[in-house]
Amino acid sequence: MKPNTFRRLVNLWPPFLGAGISVKHINDDFSAVDVELKMRFYNKNYVGTHFGGSMCAMTDPFYMLILMKQLGKDYIVWDKSTKIDFKKPGKGTLTAHFNITKQQVKSIKAAADKNRKTEPKFTVDIRDAAGDIVASVEKTLYVRRKNGKNAAKP
């Protein structure tokens, strides 16, 4: 599927529509994604700032999706955990940029093949319109080769 088609489909996903999350750009090779969360009357919390759950949701699937596309169908990729560190109240339009380099993909693939599985960590910053960091999110993924092929035996 082409990146632009994929972007349009993801933007129609009900949890993103309801939270005001939209994917703005996906690189042609699926190595990077830009996501935006606009402030709307329906996604403000009681004190008039972005709901923390929406900020967490805007980071949820993207490292997993990038890695799935980069590794191909021979690997299983799951989100394992998320840790969010709120730095300041989020107001206005928030953005996050996700990127996994070719070298990172190569290292993850080698680790999964050698050790049967690997749990890479990635950090993404959520920024406001001024470029200030509103929250830092650490994602831990679970990666292994399907059926344990070419993987070390436990």
HELIX and SHEET records of a PDB file:
HELIX    1   1 PRO A    3  ASN A   11  1                                   9    
HELIX    2   2 PRO A   14  ALA A   19  1                                   6    
HELIX    3   3 GLY A   52  ALA A   57  1                                   6    
HELIX    4   4 PHE A   62  LEU A   71  1                                  10    
HELIX    5   5 LYS A  102  ASN A  115  1                                  14    
HELIX    6   6 LYS A  146  GLY A  148  5                                   3    
SHEET    1   A 6 ILE A  21  ILE A  26  0                                        
SHEET    2   A 6 ALA A  32  LEU A  37 -1                                        
SHEET    3   A 6 LEU A  94  ASN A  99 -1                                        
SHEET    4   A 6 LYS A 121  ARG A 127 -1                                        
SHEET    5   A 6 ILE A 133  ARG A 145 -1                                        
SHEET    6   A 6 TYR A  75  PHE A  86 -1                                        
SHEET    1   B 6 ILE A  21  ILE A  26  0                                        
SHEET    2   B 6 ALA A  32  LEU A  37 -1                                        
SHEET    3   B 6 LEU A  94  ASN A  99 -1                                        
SHEET    4   B 6 LYS A 121  ARG A 127 -1                                        
SHEET    5   B 6 ILE A 133  ARG A 145 -1                                        
SHEET    6   B 6 LYS A 117  THR A 118 -1                                        
END                                                                             
